Amino acid sequence: MSEIVASENVVTLTDGAAGEVKSLLKLPENAGKHMRYYVEQGGCSGMQYGMVFDEQRDGDLISEHDGVRVLVDPVSADYLRGTVVDFSEDLVGGGFKITNPNAKQSCGCGKSFEA
């Protein structure tokens, strides 16, 4: 499998996000997998974010954050370049938060955007 190591971090994880991903990677169903961030058509603003624990694929852009390997496919990289993922444990509005400098407009839920 050819490995492309990103010369830049396409997606950056904050310490909080990396810590949460590390804890989720300890679950048996995620053993041997890495965190993949991607975009796809859909959502209320045209494109939506996705994240999944997945195997590395040919062509993936790869970076590491505090021991967490992050995978992004080349098409999604064009939309996600410069994105920061954070994690909050707040009771209201907690969870993963995505800040994407390429989004012209984002919906209120923060899960979709217009490029």
All heavy atoms as an XYZ file, in Angstrom:
858
protein
N       0.857     -1.174      0.000
C       0.000      0.000      0.000
C       0.897      1.228      0.000
O       1.787      1.352      0.834
C      -0.897     -0.004      1.247
C      -1.774      1.211      1.348
S      -2.875      1.204      2.802
C      -3.719     -0.321      2.604
N       0.666      2.130     -0.954
C       1.461      3.354     -0.966
C       0.919      4.303      0.082
O      -0.275      4.378      0.327
C       1.404      4.001     -2.352
O       0.094      4.428     -2.641
N       1.835      5.002      0.713
C       1.438      5.891      1.804
C       1.866      7.306      1.447
O       3.014      7.548      1.128
C       2.111      5.434      3.095
C       1.680      6.203      4.299
C       2.216      5.587      5.582
O       1.749      4.497      5.946
O       3.084      6.208      6.197
N       0.911      8.223      1.434
C       1.212      9.627      1.210
C       1.128     10.309      2.560
O       0.082     10.305      3.190
C       0.211     10.275      0.239
C       0.278      9.594     -1.124
C       0.482     11.758      0.118
C      -0.780     10.041     -2.094
N       2.219     10.844      3.021
C       2.208     11.564      4.282
C       2.018     13.028      3.952
O       2.756     13.598      3.147
C       3.508     11.340      5.075
C       3.489     12.141      6.356
C       3.688      9.861      5.363
N       1.002     13.622      4.533
C       0.684     15.016      4.242
C       1.836     15.912      4.666
O       2.375     15.766      5.751
C      -0.596     15.423      4.956
N       2.205     16.833      3.775
C       3.233     17.798      4.125
C       2.627     18.894      4.994
O       3.323     19.740      5.519
C       3.849     18.396      2.862
O       2.845     19.005      2.086
N       1.332     18.868      5.084
C       0.600     19.778      5.956
C      -0.460     18.948      6.666
O      -0.836     17.888      6.192
C      -0.066     20.877      5.136
C      -1.079     20.320      4.148
C      -1.705     21.360      3.250
O      -2.343     22.270      3.773
O      -1.526     21.246      2.040
N      -0.933     19.425      7.780
C      -2.031     18.739      8.454
C      -3.323     19.196      7.793
O      -3.726     20.339      7.963
C      -2.047     19.085      9.942
C      -0.874     18.484     10.673
O      -0.369     17.435     10.285
N      -0.421     19.146     11.710
N      -3.954     18.316      7.044
C      -5.218     18.662      6.401
C      -6.247     18.955      7.481
O      -6.940     19.967      7.451
C      -5.697     17.530      5.463
C      -7.060     17.855      4.887
C      -4.682     17.304      4.352
N      -6.332     18.060      8.459
C      -7.227     18.225      9.599
C      -6.360     18.178     10.858
O      -5.552     17.271     11.021
C      -8.279     17.097      9.659
C      -9.106     17.179     10.930
C      -9.182     17.137      8.436
N      -6.534     19.159     11.728
C      -5.793     19.218     12.983
C      -6.729     18.891     14.134
O      -7.844     19.411     14.194
C      -5.201     20.627     13.187
O      -4.323     20.908     12.094
C      -4.427     20.708     14.491
N      -6.280     18.035     15.033
C      -7.054     17.714     16.225
C      -6.506     18.509     17.401
O      -5.294     18.580     17.593
C      -6.946     16.226     16.561
C      -7.361     15.212     15.496
C      -7.232     13.803     16.052
C      -8.757     15.468     15.015
N      -7.400     19.084     18.193
C      -6.974     19.710     19.434
C      -6.629     18.587     20.420
O      -6.936     17.416     20.184
C      -8.077     20.591     20.039
O      -9.179     19.746     20.399
C      -8.518     21.690     19.080
N      -6.018     18.954     21.536
C      -5.703     17.947     22.556
C      -6.959     17.229     23.033
O      -6.950     16.015     23.237
C      -5.002     18.600     23.751
C      -3.592     19.081     23.415
O      -3.043     18.652     22.378
O      -3.054     19.880     24.196
N      -8.064     17.985     23.185
C      -9.324     17.383     23.629
C      -9.869     16.379     22.634
O     -10.324     15.290     23.010
N      -9.811     16.721     21.344
C     -10.300     15.806     20.310
C      -9.410     14.565     20.225
O      -9.909     13.442     20.138
C     -10.367     16.514     18.962
N      -8.094     14.766     20.263
C      -7.177     13.625     20.201
C      -7.403     12.691     21.390
O      -7.404     11.464     21.230
C      -5.728     14.112     20.164
N      -7.623     13.248     22.565
C      -7.876     12.435     23.747
C      -9.142     11.606     23.624
O      -9.170     10.420     23.987
N     -10.199     12.207     23.091
C     -11.460     11.479     22.910
C     -11.312     10.381     21.860
O     -11.799      9.266     22.043
C     -12.579     12.442     22.521
C     -13.933     11.789     22.364
C     -14.501     11.201     23.647
O     -14.000     11.499     24.762
O     -15.471     10.417     23.556
N     -10.636     10.682     20.761
C     -10.415      9.670     19.729
C      -9.593      8.518     20.301
O      -9.910      7.352     20.065
C      -9.739     10.282     18.486
C      -9.314      9.193     17.506
C     -10.684     11.269     17.796
N      -8.562      8.817     21.078
C      -7.749      7.766     21.698
C      -8.605      6.846     22.557
O      -8.447      5.625     22.529
C      -6.655      8.374     22.569
C      -5.435      8.801     21.839
C      -4.423      9.298     22.861
C      -3.163      9.778     22.246
N      -2.214     10.276     23.237
N      -9.514      7.423     23.332
C     -10.360      6.584     24.188
C     -11.298      5.721     23.349
O     -11.547      4.567     23.690
C     -11.126      7.431     25.206
O     -12.115      8.205     24.585
N     -11.803      6.247     22.232
C     -12.687      5.473     21.360
C     -11.922      4.382     20.610
O     -12.478      3.329     20.305
C     -13.393      6.396     20.366
C     -14.390      7.382     20.982
C     -14.849      8.408     19.955
C     -15.579      6.643     21.589
N     -10.647      4.630     20.325
C      -9.832      3.622     19.647
C      -9.563      2.408     20.533
O      -9.180      1.350     20.039
C      -8.513      4.233     19.180
C      -8.596      5.100     17.930
C      -7.301      5.874     17.728
C      -8.927      4.255     16.702
N      -9.771      2.539     21.826
C      -9.565      1.421     22.757
C     -10.717      0.416     22.719
O     -10.584     -0.696     23.225
C      -9.390      1.950     24.183
C      -8.098      2.715     24.360
C      -7.983      3.268     25.772
C      -6.719      4.102     25.908
N      -6.617      4.742     27.216
N     -11.850      0.801     22.119
C     -12.986     -0.119     22.027
C     -12.636     -1.252     21.069
O     -11.997     -1.027     20.034
C     -14.228      0.625     21.540
C     -14.729      1.750     22.447
C     -15.866      2.510     21.780
C     -15.174      1.194     23.788
N     -13.054     -2.478     21.379
C     -12.697     -3.629     20.549
C     -13.068     -3.472     19.074
O     -12.304     -3.893     18.201
C     -13.473     -4.787     21.180
C     -13.771     -4.353     22.573
C     -13.859     -2.852     22.541
N     -14.193     -2.866     18.774
C     -14.627     -2.731     17.379
C     -13.761     -1.758     16.574
O     -13.824     -1.728     15.348
C     -16.107     -2.324     17.282
C     -16.434     -0.980     17.898
C     -16.883     -1.048     19.352
O     -16.525     -2.005     20.064
O     -17.601     -0.131     19.765
N     -12.932     -0.965     17.262
C     -12.068      0.002     16.571
C     -10.601     -0.434     16.539
O      -9.751      0.311     16.062
C     -12.181      1.375     17.237
C     -13.580      1.938     17.129
O     -14.289      1.665     16.161
N     -13.994      2.689     18.119
N     -10.317     -1.627     17.019
C      -8.938     -2.117     17.088
C      -8.290     -2.108     15.710
O      -8.869     -2.570     14.728
C      -8.915     -3.524     17.674
N      -7.087     -1.539     15.635
C      -6.327     -1.524     14.390
C      -6.792     -0.504     13.374
O      -6.276     -0.467     12.256
N      -7.741      0.335     13.732
C      -8.267      1.328     12.793
C      -7.710      2.708     13.127
O      -7.043      2.913     14.130
C      -9.792      1.350     12.837
C     -10.403      0.037     12.355
C     -11.891      0.102     12.339
C     -12.458     -1.224     11.837
N     -13.917     -1.223     11.879
N      -8.002      3.651     12.245
C      -7.569      5.038     12.393
C      -8.784      5.946     12.203
O      -9.809      5.519     11.675
C      -6.507      5.378     11.343
C      -5.388      4.397     11.295
N      -4.429      4.306     12.274
C      -5.081      3.439     10.386
C      -3.580      3.351     11.967
N      -3.960      2.801     10.826
N      -8.651      7.215     12.595
C      -9.757      8.166     12.435
C      -9.728      8.745     11.026
O      -8.720      9.297     10.602
C      -9.647      9.289     13.470
C     -10.713     10.362     13.329
S     -12.412      9.750     13.297
C     -12.710      9.391     15.006
N     -10.827      8.591     10.302
C     -10.967      9.141      8.953
C     -11.973     10.291      8.998
O     -13.065     10.155      9.552
C     -11.461      8.086      7.970
C     -11.747      8.643      6.571
C     -12.210      7.570      5.604
N     -11.204      6.524      5.440
C     -10.118      6.643      4.679
N      -9.875      7.754      4.018
N      -9.261      5.641      4.599
N     -11.590     11.429      8.401
C     -12.495     12.563      8.217
C     -12.761     12.686      6.731
O     -11.848     12.534      5.908
C     -11.878     13.859      8.757
C     -11.773     13.838     10.255
C     -10.601     13.426     10.885
C     -12.857     14.191     11.043
C     -10.515     13.377     12.263
C     -12.775     14.137     12.426
C     -11.606     13.734     13.022
O     -11.525     13.668     14.381
N     -14.015     12.972      6.371
C     -14.383     13.074      4.960
C     -15.563     14.018      4.803
O     -16.203     14.410      5.790
C     -14.711     11.689      4.381
C     -15.898     11.017      5.040
C     -17.177     11.139      4.506
C     -15.740     10.261      6.194
C     -18.260     10.529      5.115
C     -16.810      9.645      6.798
C     -18.078      9.786      6.253
O     -19.156      9.181      6.859
N     -15.839     14.372      3.555
C     -17.037     15.142      3.245
C     -17.805     14.370      2.176
O     -17.237     13.593      1.412
C     -16.725     16.574      2.740
C     -16.049     17.386      3.815
C     -15.899     16.557      1.486
N     -19.115     14.608      2.152
C     -19.979     14.000      1.149
C     -21.139     14.930      0.871
O     -21.421     15.840      1.652
C     -20.470     12.628      1.613
C     -21.314     12.667      2.875
C     -21.655     11.283      3.412
O     -21.226     10.274      2.828
O     -22.352     11.216      4.430
N     -21.798     14.723     -0.250
C     -22.973     15.519     -0.583
C     -24.064     15.234      0.428
O     -24.242     14.100      0.854
C     -23.492     15.163     -1.985
C     -22.553     15.510     -3.103
C     -22.479     17.005     -3.361
O     -23.295     17.798     -2.892
N     -21.472     17.408     -4.106
N     -24.802     16.281      0.823
C     -25.912     16.097      1.740
C     -25.958     17.187      2.785
O     -25.209     18.165      2.719
N     -26.805     17.022      3.738
C     -26.959     18.020      4.795
C     -27.757     19.213      4.299
O     -28.063     19.344      3.117
N     -28.062     20.102      5.200
C     -28.910     21.247      4.855
C     -28.158     22.350      4.124
O     -28.766     23.258      3.593
C     -29.601     21.796      6.106
S     -28.497     22.153      7.472
N     -26.816     22.259      4.042
C     -26.047     23.302      3.362
C     -25.326     22.792      2.111
O     -24.543     23.514      1.521
C     -25.016     23.905      4.320
O     -25.657     24.573      5.375
N     -25.572     21.561      1.707
C     -24.996     21.036      0.476
C     -23.935     19.973      0.658
O     -23.847     19.027     -0.105
N     -23.058     20.131      1.648
C     -22.016     19.152      1.946
C     -22.112     18.837      3.434
O     -22.500     19.692      4.230
C     -20.621     19.718      1.654
C     -20.383     20.167      0.232
S     -20.272     18.811     -0.926
C     -18.667     18.147     -0.532
N     -21.745     17.618      3.801
C     -21.745     17.290      5.224
C     -20.452     16.584      5.604
O     -19.818     15.948      4.778
C     -22.956     16.458      5.613
C     -23.064     15.116      4.968
C     -24.383     14.437      5.317
O     -25.268     15.029      5.919
N     -24.509     13.197      4.933
N     -20.098     16.766      6.869
C     -18.896     16.164      7.408
C     -19.185     14.744      7.855
O     -20.290     14.425      8.266
C     -18.411     16.935      8.649
C     -18.073     18.375      8.383
C     -18.895     19.392      8.853
C     -16.930     18.716      7.673
C     -18.583     20.725      8.620
C     -16.612     20.040      7.442
C     -17.440     21.040      7.915
O     -17.126     22.344      7.678
N     -18.156     13.931      7.792
C     -18.257     12.592      8.331
C     -16.952     12.212      9.001
O     -15.890     12.725      8.652
N     -17.052     11.355      9.981
C     -15.876     10.783     10.613
C     -16.206      9.353     10.975
O     -17.321      9.031     11.379
C     -15.427     11.605     11.813
C     -16.402     11.726     12.933
S     -15.616     12.485     14.357
C     -16.329     14.078     14.370
N     -15.214      8.500     10.779
C     -15.419      7.084     11.001
C     -14.070      6.442     11.318
O     -13.030      6.917     10.865
C     -16.077      6.429      9.755
C     -15.167      6.485      8.547
C     -16.536      5.023     10.027
N     -14.092      5.384     12.091
C     -12.881      4.605     12.307
C     -12.762      3.667     11.125
O     -13.715      2.973     10.767
C     -12.953      3.842     13.634
C     -12.897      4.775     14.803
C     -14.029      5.065     15.525
C     -11.706      5.390     15.155
C     -13.984      5.944     16.590
C     -11.645      6.272     16.222
C     -12.793      6.547     16.933
N     -11.596      3.674     10.468
C     -11.471      3.004      9.182
C     -10.042      2.515      8.986
O      -9.125      2.909      9.702
C     -11.829      4.016      8.079
C     -12.121      3.383      6.734
O     -12.202      2.146      6.635
O     -12.260      4.143      5.756
N      -9.879      1.669      7.993
C      -8.567      1.191      7.574
C      -7.938      2.228      6.651
O      -8.641      2.966      5.966
C      -8.721     -0.128      6.800
C      -9.465     -1.217      7.552
C      -8.651     -1.787      8.690
O      -7.420     -1.834      8.572
O      -9.266     -2.197      9.700
N      -6.634      2.256      6.617
C      -5.909      3.129      5.700
C      -6.076      2.607      4.276
O      -6.087      1.397      4.052
C      -4.436      3.144      6.093
C      -3.601      4.075      5.270
C      -2.173      4.073      5.759
O      -1.920      4.024      6.953
N      -1.248      4.105      4.832
N      -6.235      3.528      3.312
C      -6.406      3.167      1.902
C      -5.327      3.836      1.061
O      -4.775      4.865      1.443
C      -7.779      3.630      1.403
C      -8.929      3.020      2.143
C     -10.246      3.525      1.590
N     -11.312      3.261      2.543
C     -12.427      3.939      2.619
N     -12.634      4.965      1.811
N     -13.343      3.627      3.503
N      -5.080      3.266     -0.118
C      -4.142      3.885     -1.055
C      -4.582      5.307     -1.354
O      -5.768      5.568     -1.563
C      -4.089      3.094     -2.367
C      -3.272      1.819     -2.253
O      -2.481      1.705     -1.297
O      -3.426      0.943     -3.109
N      -3.628      6.223     -1.367
C      -3.915      7.612     -1.705
C      -4.305      8.486     -0.531
O      -4.425      9.700     -0.689
N      -4.543      7.894      0.640
C      -4.929      8.696      1.804
C      -3.831      9.688      2.168
O      -2.640      9.372      2.096
C      -5.176      7.806      3.028
C      -6.525      7.135      3.026
O      -7.417      7.586      2.284
O      -6.694      6.161      3.780
N      -4.239     10.878      2.571
C      -3.336     11.837      3.189
C      -3.336     11.512      4.669
O      -4.398     11.341      5.278
C      -3.815     13.260      2.935
C      -3.822     13.662      1.458
C      -4.598     14.944      1.269
C      -2.421     13.802      0.942
N      -2.163     11.399      5.245
C      -2.029     10.893      6.608
C      -1.289     11.911      7.467
O      -0.286     12.474      7.037
C      -1.234      9.573      6.602
C      -1.930      8.553      5.692
C      -1.074      9.027      8.013
C      -1.016      7.456      5.227
N      -1.801     12.139      8.651
C      -1.084     12.960      9.629
C      -1.306     12.339     10.995
O      -2.152     11.466     11.159
C      -1.558     14.416      9.588
O      -2.939     14.509      9.857
N      -0.513     12.762     11.961
C      -0.667     12.255     13.321
C      -0.758     13.403     14.297
O      -0.096     14.428     14.136
C       0.514     11.352     13.704
C       0.367      9.980     13.109
C       1.124      8.909     13.861
O       1.391      9.071     15.061
O       1.433      7.900     13.223
N      -1.615     13.227     15.288
C      -1.831     14.228     16.323
C      -1.849     13.518     17.662
O      -2.762     12.737     17.923
C      -3.154     14.974     16.101
C      -3.249     15.565     14.737
N      -2.729     16.786     14.425
C      -3.772     15.077     13.595
C      -2.947     17.036     13.151
N      -3.578     16.006     12.626
N      -0.833     13.742     18.455
C      -0.751     13.159     19.786
C      -0.974     11.643     19.747
O      -1.707     11.082     20.552
C      -1.758     13.843     20.725
C      -1.478     13.569     22.185
O      -0.320     13.234     22.532
O      -2.418     13.665     22.992
N      -0.361     10.990     18.757
C      -0.466      9.541     18.645
C      -1.690      9.034     17.918
O      -1.880      7.829     17.775
N      -2.542      9.932     17.425
C      -3.737      9.533     16.680
C      -3.466      9.729     15.191
O      -3.145     10.838     14.755
C      -4.974     10.379     17.089
C      -6.163     10.056     16.201
C      -5.306     10.161     18.547
N      -3.572      8.661     14.424
C      -3.383      8.755     12.978
C      -4.695      9.220     12.344
O      -5.751      8.634     12.572
C      -2.964      7.415     12.401
C      -2.654      7.507     10.914
C      -2.002      6.272     10.419
N      -0.562      6.445     10.557
C       0.345      5.805      9.815
N      -0.040      4.928      8.927
N       1.612      6.028      9.992
N      -4.591     10.279     11.546
C      -5.755     10.876     10.881
C      -5.640     10.617      9.386
O      -4.597     10.905      8.776
C      -5.838     12.389     11.169
C      -6.958     13.029     10.378
C      -6.019     12.635     12.660
N      -6.709     10.096      8.792
C      -6.768      9.793      7.366
C      -7.759     10.725      6.676
O      -8.840     10.968      7.205
C      -7.230      8.351      7.149
C      -6.529      7.255      7.936
C      -7.217      5.920      7.706
C      -5.061      7.192      7.560
N      -7.383     11.215      5.495
C      -8.282     12.033      4.674
C      -8.060     11.628      3.224
O      -6.909     11.586      2.755
C      -7.997     13.550      4.836
C      -8.940     14.368      3.964
C      -8.113     13.977      6.288
N      -9.132     11.332      2.499
C      -8.986     10.999      1.086
C      -8.693     12.280      0.302
O      -9.004     13.376      0.763
C     -10.245     10.291      0.566
C     -11.449     11.196      0.554
O     -11.638     11.927     -0.446
O     -12.200     11.200      1.553
N      -8.073     12.163     -0.882
C      -7.667     13.353     -1.635
C      -8.813     14.299     -2.007
O      -8.627     15.516     -2.003
C      -7.013     12.779     -2.893
C      -6.574     11.411     -2.514
C      -7.589     10.931     -1.508
N      -9.990     13.782     -2.332
C     -11.119     14.644     -2.689
C     -11.585     15.436     -1.471
O     -11.782     16.655     -1.538
C     -12.280     13.815     -3.291
C     -13.510     14.683     -3.505
C     -11.842     13.161     -4.595
N     -11.736     14.775     -0.340
C     -12.167     15.463      0.884
C     -11.131     16.487      1.332
O     -11.477     17.530      1.897
C     -12.414     14.454      2.005
O     -13.505     13.615      1.696
N      -9.843     16.213      1.075
C      -8.779     17.129      1.495
C      -8.980     18.516      0.913
O      -8.700     19.519      1.583
C      -7.416     16.568      1.093
N      -9.485     18.598     -0.316
C      -9.718     19.909     -0.934
C     -10.724     20.740     -0.147
O     -10.637     21.960     -0.120
C     -10.208     19.747     -2.374
C      -9.112     19.235     -3.299
O      -7.914     19.373     -2.959
O      -9.449     18.682     -4.358
N     -11.673     20.089      0.486
C     -12.706     20.789      1.271
C     -12.295     20.981      2.729
O     -12.805     21.869      3.398
C     -14.022     20.005      1.245
C     -14.653     19.929     -0.115
C     -14.502     18.799     -0.914
C     -15.400     20.988     -0.613
C     -15.081     18.722     -2.168
C     -15.985     20.921     -1.868
C     -15.816     19.785     -2.639
O     -16.389     19.715     -3.884
N     -11.426     20.108      3.236
C     -11.114     20.095      4.668
C      -9.799     20.780      5.030
O      -9.524     20.970      6.212
C     -11.068     18.654      5.175
C     -12.398     17.916      5.170
C     -12.195     16.455      5.573
C     -13.391     18.587      6.093
N      -8.998     21.149      4.060
C      -7.667     21.720      4.342
C      -7.785     22.883      5.323
O      -8.525     23.820      5.096
C      -7.004     22.154      3.049
C      -5.550     22.483      3.204
C      -4.809     22.480      1.879
N      -4.382     21.102      1.557
C      -4.910     20.366      0.569
N      -5.858     20.840     -0.191
N      -4.469     19.155      0.347
N      -7.058     22.787      6.445
C      -7.073     23.827      7.460
C      -8.118     23.636      8.552
O      -8.207     24.426      9.483
N      -8.897     22.571      8.469
C      -9.957     22.312      9.444
C      -9.370     21.909     10.802
O      -8.378     21.196     10.876
C     -10.885     21.188      8.922
O     -11.568     21.689      7.769
C     -11.892     20.743      9.954
N     -10.019     22.385     11.861
C      -9.643     22.034     13.225
C     -10.822     21.312     13.871
O     -11.963     21.774     13.790
C      -9.277     23.287     14.049
C      -8.991     22.916     15.504
C      -8.088     24.004     13.431
N     -10.541     20.170     14.490
C     -11.566     19.402     15.194
C     -11.277     19.489     16.684
O     -10.162     19.213     17.126
C     -11.590     17.927     14.735
C     -12.634     17.142     15.515
C     -11.848     17.833     13.246
N     -12.295     19.879     17.449
C     -12.190     19.983     18.895
C     -13.237     19.054     19.512
O     -14.128     18.566     18.815
C     -12.435     21.432     19.331
C     -12.042     21.687     20.791
O     -11.358     20.837     21.395
O     -12.426     22.736     21.322
N     -13.126     18.823     20.793
C     -14.112     18.015     21.508
C     -14.462     18.705     22.808
O     -13.591     19.197     23.517
C     -13.594     16.603     21.807
C     -14.601     15.743     22.494
C     -15.602     15.129     21.769
C     -14.576     15.570     23.866
C     -16.564     14.350     22.410
C     -15.520     14.796     24.511
C     -16.520     14.189     23.780
N     -15.761     18.743     23.103
C     -16.242     19.355     24.334
C     -17.145     18.364     25.056
O     -17.953     17.683     24.422
C     -17.028     20.626     24.004
O     -17.715     21.081     25.141
N     -17.020     18.321     26.367
C     -17.875     17.447     27.173
C     -19.067     18.206     27.757
O     -19.747     17.693     28.646
C     -17.058     16.798     28.283
C     -16.034     15.823     27.748
C     -15.337     15.033     28.837
O     -15.897     14.880     29.931
O     -14.225     14.553     28.574
N     -19.359     19.401     27.268
C     -20.489     20.182     27.755
C     -21.788     19.401     27.590
O     -21.977     18.687     26.598
C     -20.612     21.501     26.990
C     -19.445     22.436     27.256
O     -18.709     22.215     28.242
O     -19.274     23.391     26.476
N     -22.678     19.536     28.565
C     -23.967     18.843     28.490
C     -24.802     19.360     27.322
O     -25.485     18.601     26.647
C     -24.745     19.015     29.795
C     -24.195     18.240     30.985
C     -24.973     18.579     32.249
C     -24.246     16.746     30.718
N     -24.748     20.656     27.096
C     -25.483     21.253     25.974
C     -24.469     21.627     24.902
O     -23.536     22.382     25.148
C     -26.267     22.498     26.426
C     -26.970     23.141     25.246
C     -27.265     22.141     27.513
N     -24.627     21.073     23.716
C     -23.734     21.393     22.615
C     -22.391     20.700     22.681
O     -21.464     21.106     21.998
N     -22.274     19.655     23.485
C     -21.017     18.931     23.588
C     -20.802     18.008     22.404
O     -21.672     17.821     21.563
N     -19.620     17.442     22.325
C     -19.262     16.523     21.249
C     -18.150     17.099     20.396
O     -17.489     18.060     20.782
N     -17.953     16.510     19.234
C     -16.923     16.992     18.322
C     -17.415     18.257     17.635
O     -18.560     18.332     17.184
C     -16.592     15.926     17.274
C     -15.796     14.789     17.829
C     -16.417     13.597     18.180
C     -14.423     14.899     18.017
C     -15.686     12.537     18.701
C     -13.688     13.853     18.539
C     -14.311     12.670     18.881
N     -16.534     19.241     17.533
C     -16.826     20.517     16.882
C     -15.843     20.699     15.742
O     -14.627     20.579     15.936
C     -16.657     21.694     17.854
C     -17.469     21.582     19.101
C     -18.875     21.999     18.849
C     -19.608     22.052     20.165
N     -20.968     21.691     20.077
N     -16.346     21.014     14.568
C     -15.510     21.179     13.386
C     -15.495     22.643     12.981
O     -16.554     23.250     12.789
C     -16.035     20.300     12.233
C     -15.950     18.829     12.651
C     -15.268     20.569     10.953
C     -16.588     17.862     11.698
N     -14.291     23.196     12.851
C     -14.123     24.565     12.383
C     -13.377     24.493     11.053
O     -12.209     24.102     11.009
C     -13.320     25.409     13.397
O     -13.980     25.355     14.662
C     -13.214     26.849     12.936
N     -14.078     24.841      9.976
C     -13.546     24.715      8.632
C     -13.416     26.094      7.993
O     -14.419     26.743      7.710
C     -14.472     23.828      7.799
C     -13.954     23.569      6.408
O     -13.034     24.216      5.929
N     -14.562     22.605      5.742
N     -12.183     26.552      7.723
C     -11.998     27.867      7.122
C     -12.468     27.943      5.669
O     -12.610     29.038      5.121
C     -10.484     28.091      7.214
C      -9.913     26.722      7.191
C     -10.910     25.863      7.932
N     -12.746     26.796      5.046
C     -13.189     26.766      3.646
C     -14.705     26.867      3.500
O     -15.194     27.000      2.394
C     -12.712     25.473      2.977
C     -11.219     25.313      3.090
O     -10.473     26.179      2.661
N     -10.782     24.230      3.709
N     -15.414     26.779      4.599
C     -16.879     26.810      4.552
C     -17.359     28.252      4.354
O     -17.053     29.123      5.161
C     -17.468     26.225      5.823
N     -18.079     28.479      3.270
C     -18.663     29.806      3.034
C     -19.837     30.038      3.963
O     -20.129     31.152      4.349
C     -19.129     29.925      1.579
C     -18.003     29.905      0.577
C     -18.522     29.992     -0.827
C     -17.384     29.854     -1.821
N     -17.875     29.727     -3.183
N     -20.516     28.950      4.286
C     -21.691     29.016      5.157
C     -21.833     27.675      5.847
O     -21.590     26.638      5.253
C     -22.926     29.306      4.292
C     -24.211     29.350      5.052
C     -25.373     29.664      4.104
O     -25.211     30.258      3.065
N     -26.544     29.234      4.482
N     -22.199     27.679      7.123
C     -22.423     26.445      7.870
C     -23.837     26.463      8.422
O     -24.405     27.530      8.671
C     -21.439     26.319      9.042
O     -20.130     26.173      8.563
N     -24.400     25.288      8.627
C     -25.733     25.227      9.207
C     -25.634     25.337     10.731
O     -24.552     25.239     11.298
C     -26.431     23.931      8.800
S     -25.726     22.484      9.572
N     -26.746     25.491     11.381
C     -26.782     25.639     12.822
C     -26.291     24.422     13.580
O     -25.743     24.547     14.659
N     -26.448     23.241     13.002
C     -26.020     22.033     13.710
C     -24.514     21.815     13.618
O     -23.962     21.031     14.377
C     -26.752     20.800     13.153
S     -26.237     20.302     11.488
N     -23.849     22.498     12.694
C     -22.397     22.363     12.553
C     -21.946     21.120     11.851
O     -20.761     20.828     11.785
N     -22.879     20.371     11.274
C     -22.523     19.122     10.600
C     -22.543     19.229      9.086
O     -22.177     18.307      8.393
C     -23.447     17.991     11.055
C     -23.244     17.684     12.517
C     -24.116     16.578     13.011
C     -23.801     16.341     14.465
N     -24.812     15.696     15.185
N     -23.004     20.364      8.565
C     -22.980     20.542      7.125
C     -22.522     21.960      6.795
O     -22.532     22.844      7.649
C     -24.343     20.225      6.499
O     -25.290     21.200      6.829
N     -22.100     22.132      5.535
C     -21.545     23.420      5.138
C     -21.692     23.598      3.642
O     -21.980     22.652      2.913
C     -20.069     23.516      5.552
C     -19.167     22.589      4.775
C     -18.393     23.062      3.732
C     -19.077     21.253      5.094
C     -17.563     22.216      3.022
C     -18.256     20.385      4.398
C     -17.492     20.873      3.357
N     -21.478     24.830      3.191
C     -21.436     25.137      1.775
C     -20.013     25.537      1.449
O     -19.413     26.365      2.121
C     -22.385     26.296      1.475
C     -22.410     26.704      0.029
C     -23.317     27.912     -0.198
O     -24.324     28.041      0.508
O     -22.977     28.695     -1.088
N     -19.458     24.922      0.406
C     -18.066     25.216      0.029
C     -18.012     26.333     -0.984
O     -18.909     26.595     -1.714
C     -17.409     23.967     -0.529
